Amino acid sequence: MRYVSTRGGAPVRDFAEVLLAGLAEDGGLYVPSAWPHFAPADWRALRRLDYPALAARVLQPFIGEAIPFATVEALCRDAYRAFRHPATVPLIQLGPHLFTAELFHGPTLAFKDFALQLLGRFFDHVLTARDQHLTLIGATSGDTGSAAIAACHDRARLNIAILHPKGRTSDIQRRQMTTVRAPNVLNLAIDGTFDDCQDLVKAMFADAPFRAAHHLSAVNSINWARIAAQIPYYVATALALGAPEREVAFAVPTGNFGNVLAAYAARRMGLPIVRLVVGSNRNDILARFLAGNDMSLRPVEPSLSPSMDIAVSSNFERLLFELVDRDAGATAAIMRDFRASGRMAVPEAAWRRARRLFFGFRLDDPGTEAEIRRLATQTGYLADPHSAIGIAAASAHPAGPGIPMIAMATAHPAKFPDAMERATGQRPPLPKPLADLYEREEAMTEAPADLAEVESLIGAFARKNSRPEPPTRNSA
Ligand SMILES: *Cc1c(COP(=O)(O)O)cnc(C)c1O
């Protein structure tokens, strides 16, 4: 499988190269040069497989020759071993045709574990074959950083440095990052906001000599491999509810558009997905786009669902590329103009095309709290604020009689104890492996929001850990 940039100005690459590159050099995002296709018999053949085996089969056409199939299968098995539920993605029925798929049984209790646990292993495999090391850097306001650290701390070829805004993440989210004790993990508590952290990461990538000296790569959701690794759970849940003979629909609480884009990919592969409902909080650029083709930037405002607090969804560019019939020149022009004007001029025909499949839904904080309470009292189900928006979105836009609607539950309610307590009076307990999180010792390095200072800390860290021979694995 070959990958092309949505803006048409970067080299064509294979899966391993796209994994290592992240963003394309022309500022675009890598997408498969053609969508693989599964016939109904191919989907049916997946039904008898457990989740790791199914994931390997779904991923195989995207990986192609880059990693041998037996290795992909072994890496999938290893990645999903740490998930706490025997079904990996359990389905809960909430109504006659309403289901929720729980994506939060991984090590950090959010759906990002699905992609990052696998990516850490893919990186290790590819880097070992090339005898290279990589230093992953990222800025986080919570979930991405903890999922990335959990995925990389035991990978021999990777160092990971995560910048978080000091005092501005939740206790649980910070502790999930800072209590992982491994020599290849650096937590930087930056004196500043999340935007300061993100600017520092961008500036480090723009510093070409620094980037090359320490083999920097990014752990953000623009990496194609992350999208690919999210496709299998759409397949598994659709098959469980009757696909390919039966049509299905999904509702997805959305931020950067990475999760719902994987559902779109599954549809392009031939899975009969007839509707995708995109849930947003008060940061509703996607809902405004789908309602009236208004994709205009507004300042980010904090909400009860912080992982969906975005000004713009970076992965939307991949959908835009499809909506304009894969015209890279048009995509590049629209994105250039968006950057300059703060308003994305999506052609009318492309917007209409999006509306045939996608529905938008917006829920503010009081609405989210009310939905959590309603679910708890009417069904006994505890949904975290992100998942509650997904379930409300699913209820608001059912796909039609008899078509199962599956709301993706993206975080465990125990990650948001304050919001849960306000809505339901209960603080959900952390699941077993994390039950002692508050007793564990934290380690982090404080730093000012200053590029030279942060580069010197990360430089020293990367040098210390990138010995020519791989460091021994620790089992923290
Ligand atoms: C990251 C995240 C989201 C948003 O997912 P995107 O792929 O960025 O759209 C939603 N819910 C939770 C809990 C998350 O961690």
The ligand as an ORCA input file, in Angstrom:
! r2SCAN-3c Opt
* xyz 0 1
  C      -9.319     12.191     22.121
  C     -10.678     11.993     22.673
  C     -11.832     12.315     21.943
  C     -11.775     12.947     20.573
  O     -11.307     12.050     19.601
  P     -10.826     12.585     18.178
  O     -10.227     11.416     17.494
  O      -9.795     13.660     18.475
  O     -12.005     13.135     17.482
  C     -13.068     12.035     22.514
  N     -13.174     11.503     23.752
  C     -12.081     11.188     24.477
  C     -12.272     10.629     25.842
  C     -10.788     11.407     23.980
  O      -9.722     11.098     24.716
*
